[in-house]
Amino acid sequence: MPPKGTVTNRQDDVLAAIRDAIIQGEFAPNQRLVEADVSEQFGASRSSVRSALFELANEGLVERVQNRGARVRAVTLDEAIEISEVRMVVEGLCAAKAAEHITDEEIAELRALGTAMRTAVADGHVLRYSELNQSLHLRIRQISGQSTAAGVLERLRAQNVRHQFRLALVPGRPDVSLAEHLAIIDEVCARAPEAAERAARRHLLSVIAALKSA
């Protein structure tokens, strides 16, 4: 986030800054987003903030309330499950395509991410593991070359991020999640598209089950 008072009027910069603040929990669910206050916080023009809030409403992160402006949209548990069901299909596609396209250098990169994830879980660094988890999913999307799917998944991830962090704090969940992610890495690195897709879908089925029981 830019320092308070720094002018941030490029529309993309303003949009990214507000989006990151929502995703990282700096703005709470249902919190009102007053244009004047947000403009001051980010050192942005009110017109830039207004445009960013409209775009974030299209992304499902913000909702417009008649006569009350904008507020951070609270994603319900039922919505989080639906989002995960859609992710299951699209993440499976990306894993399969990544297995088809992955290079030797990218294999080494995914293996290194897997090692870092193992270390984070072994050391009890839950938030670090969650960050690495997101990095892994991002790299698989990038390697897949599926730009349309990547755009869909980024929006879904942003809407669901709070539920994902909550799951990461459930006792024993990181160990389960780690094994699932390592299986995805193994199949993508083995250049086995069908097995990679199955591994990705198994992981999201596990996420859905965990959400339902949380």
C-alpha positions as CSV (number, residue, x, y, z in Angstrom):
1,M,0.0,0.0,0.0
2,P,1.4,3.5,-0.8
3,P,2.2,5.8,2.1
4,K,-0.6,8.0,3.2
5,G,-0.6,11.2,1.2
6,T,1.2,9.6,-1.8
7,V,-0.8,10.3,-4.9
8,T,-1.9,7.1,-6.6
9,N,-4.1,8.1,-9.5
10,R,-3.3,5.5,-12.1
11,Q,-6.6,3.6,-12.2
12,D,-4.9,0.2,-12.2
13,D,-2.8,1.1,-9.2
14,V,-5.8,2.3,-7.2
15,L,-7.8,-0.8,-8.1
16,A,-5.0,-3.1,-7.1
17,A,-4.3,-1.3,-3.8
18,I,-7.9,-1.4,-2.7
19,R,-8.3,-5.0,-3.8
20,D,-5.2,-6.1,-1.9
21,A,-6.5,-4.3,1.2
22,I,-9.7,-6.3,1.0
23,I,-8.0,-9.6,0.4
24,Q,-5.5,-9.1,3.2
25,G,-8.3,-8.2,5.7
26,E,-7.5,-4.6,6.2
27,F,-11.1,-3.9,5.4
28,A,-13.5,-6.2,7.2
29,P,-16.6,-7.9,5.7
30,N,-19.6,-5.5,5.5
31,Q,-17.3,-2.5,6.3
32,R,-18.5,0.6,4.6
33,L,-16.1,2.0,2.0
34,V,-16.5,5.8,2.1
35,E,-15.0,7.3,-1.0
36,A,-13.6,10.3,0.9
37,D,-11.9,8.1,3.5
38,V,-10.6,5.6,1.0
39,S,-9.3,8.5,-1.2
40,E,-7.4,9.9,1.7
41,Q,-6.0,6.5,2.8
42,F,-4.6,5.6,-0.6
43,G,-3.7,9.1,-1.7
44,A,-6.0,8.7,-4.7
45,S,-8.5,11.0,-6.4
46,R,-12.1,10.4,-5.6
47,S,-12.9,9.6,-9.2
48,S,-10.3,6.9,-9.2
49,V,-11.6,5.4,-6.0
50,R,-15.2,5.5,-7.4
51,S,-14.2,3.7,-10.6
52,A,-12.2,1.1,-8.6
53,L,-15.2,0.4,-6.3
54,F,-17.4,-0.2,-9.4
55,E,-14.8,-2.6,-10.8
56,L,-14.5,-4.4,-7.5
57,A,-18.3,-4.7,-7.4
58,N,-18.1,-6.5,-10.7
59,E,-15.5,-8.8,-9.3
60,G,-17.7,-9.7,-6.3
61,L,-15.5,-8.1,-3.6
62,V,-17.6,-5.0,-3.1
63,E,-21.4,-4.5,-3.1
64,R,-23.2,-1.2,-3.8
65,V,-26.0,-0.4,-1.3
66,Q,-28.7,2.0,-2.5
67,N,-28.3,5.4,-0.8
68,R,-25.5,4.0,1.4
69,G,-22.5,3.7,-1.0
70,A,-20.2,0.7,-1.1
71,R,-19.2,-1.9,1.4
72,V,-17.0,-5.0,1.5
73,R,-19.1,-8.0,0.4
74,A,-19.3,-10.8,3.0
75,V,-19.0,-14.2,1.3
76,T,-21.3,-16.7,3.0
77,L,-20.2,-20.3,3.7
78,D,-22.7,-21.6,1.1
79,E,-21.1,-19.2,-1.5
80,A,-17.6,-20.3,-0.4
81,I,-18.6,-23.9,-1.1
82,E,-20.0,-23.0,-4.5
83,I,-16.8,-21.1,-5.4
84,S,-14.8,-24.1,-4.4
85,E,-16.9,-26.4,-6.6
86,V,-16.3,-24.1,-9.6
87,R,-12.6,-24.0,-8.7
88,M,-12.4,-27.7,-8.7
89,V,-13.3,-27.9,-12.4
90,V,-11.1,-25.0,-13.5
91,E,-8.1,-25.9,-11.3
92,G,-8.3,-29.4,-12.7
93,L,-8.1,-28.0,-16.2
94,C,-5.1,-25.9,-15.3
95,A,-3.3,-28.7,-13.7
96,A,-3.8,-30.9,-16.8
97,K,-2.6,-28.2,-19.1
98,A,0.4,-27.4,-16.9
99,A,1.4,-31.1,-17.0
100,E,1.3,-30.8,-20.8
101,H,3.4,-27.6,-21.0
102,I,5.8,-27.7,-18.1
103,T,9.5,-27.3,-18.7
104,D,12.4,-28.8,-16.8
105,E,13.1,-25.4,-15.2
106,E,9.5,-25.2,-14.1
107,I,9.6,-28.7,-12.7
108,A,12.5,-27.6,-10.5
109,E,10.6,-24.6,-9.4
110,L,7.5,-26.6,-8.4
111,R,9.7,-29.1,-6.6
112,A,11.3,-26.2,-4.6
113,L,7.8,-24.9,-3.7
114,G,6.9,-28.3,-2.4
115,T,10.0,-28.5,-0.3
116,A,9.3,-25.0,1.2
117,M,5.7,-26.1,1.9
118,R,6.9,-29.2,3.7
119,T,9.2,-27.0,5.8
120,A,6.5,-24.5,6.7
121,V,4.2,-27.2,7.9
122,A,6.9,-29.0,9.8
123,D,7.8,-25.8,11.6
124,G,4.2,-24.8,12.3
125,H,4.3,-21.7,10.2
126,V,0.7,-21.8,9.1
127,L,0.5,-18.3,7.4
128,R,3.8,-19.0,5.5
129,Y,2.3,-22.3,4.3
130,S,-0.9,-20.5,3.2
131,E,1.2,-18.0,1.2
132,L,3.2,-20.8,-0.4
133,N,-0.1,-22.6,-1.2
134,Q,-1.3,-19.6,-3.1
135,S,2.0,-19.3,-4.9
136,L,1.8,-22.9,-6.0
137,H,-1.7,-22.5,-7.4
138,L,-0.6,-19.3,-9.2
139,R,2.4,-20.9,-10.8
140,I,0.3,-23.9,-12.0
141,R,-2.1,-21.5,-13.6
142,Q,0.7,-19.6,-15.2
143,I,2.4,-22.7,-16.5
144,S,-0.9,-24.0,-17.9
145,G,-1.1,-21.0,-20.3
146,Q,-4.9,-20.9,-19.7
147,S,-5.2,-17.1,-19.4
148,T,-9.1,-17.2,-19.4
149,A,-9.1,-19.8,-16.7
150,A,-6.5,-17.9,-14.7
151,G,-8.6,-14.8,-14.7
152,V,-11.6,-16.7,-13.5
153,L,-9.6,-18.3,-10.7
154,E,-8.1,-15.1,-9.6
155,R,-11.5,-13.5,-9.0
156,L,-12.8,-16.6,-7.2
157,R,-9.7,-16.8,-5.0
158,A,-10.1,-13.1,-4.1
159,Q,-13.7,-13.7,-3.0
160,N,-12.9,-16.8,-1.0
161,V,-9.6,-15.8,0.6
162,R,-11.0,-15.3,4.1
163,H,-12.5,-18.8,4.2
164,Q,-9.2,-20.2,2.9
165,F,-7.2,-18.6,5.7
166,R,-9.8,-19.8,8.2
167,L,-9.3,-23.4,7.0
168,A,-5.5,-23.0,7.2
169,L,-6.0,-22.4,11.0
170,V,-8.0,-25.6,11.6
171,P,-5.8,-28.1,13.6
172,G,-4.4,-30.8,11.3
173,R,-5.6,-29.2,8.1
174,P,-2.2,-28.1,6.9
175,D,-0.9,-31.7,7.0
176,V,-3.9,-32.9,4.9
177,S,-3.5,-30.0,2.5
178,L,0.2,-30.5,2.2
179,A,-0.2,-34.1,1.1
180,E,-2.8,-33.1,-1.5
181,H,-0.6,-30.3,-2.9
182,L,2.5,-32.6,-3.1
183,A,0.4,-35.1,-5.1
184,I,-0.6,-32.3,-7.6
185,I,3.1,-31.3,-7.9
186,D,4.1,-35.0,-8.5
187,E,1.6,-35.5,-11.3
188,V,2.2,-32.1,-13.0
189,C,6.0,-32.7,-12.8
190,A,5.5,-36.3,-14.2
191,R,3.8,-34.7,-17.2
192,A,0.7,-36.8,-16.6
193,P,-2.3,-34.5,-17.5
194,E,-5.2,-36.8,-16.5
195,A,-3.5,-37.8,-13.1
196,A,-2.7,-34.1,-12.5
197,E,-6.4,-33.1,-13.1
198,R,-7.6,-35.9,-10.7
199,A,-5.1,-34.7,-8.0
200,A,-6.3,-31.1,-8.3
201,R,-10.0,-32.2,-8.1
202,R,-9.3,-34.4,-5.1
203,H,-7.7,-31.4,-3.3
204,L,-10.7,-29.2,-4.0
205,L,-13.1,-32.0,-2.9
206,S,-11.2,-32.1,0.3
207,V,-11.5,-28.3,0.7
208,I,-15.2,-28.5,0.1
209,A,-15.6,-31.2,2.8
210,A,-13.5,-29.2,5.2
211,L,-15.6,-26.1,4.6
212,K,-18.8,-28.1,5.2
213,S,-17.5,-29.4,8.5
214,A,-15.8,-26.2,9.7
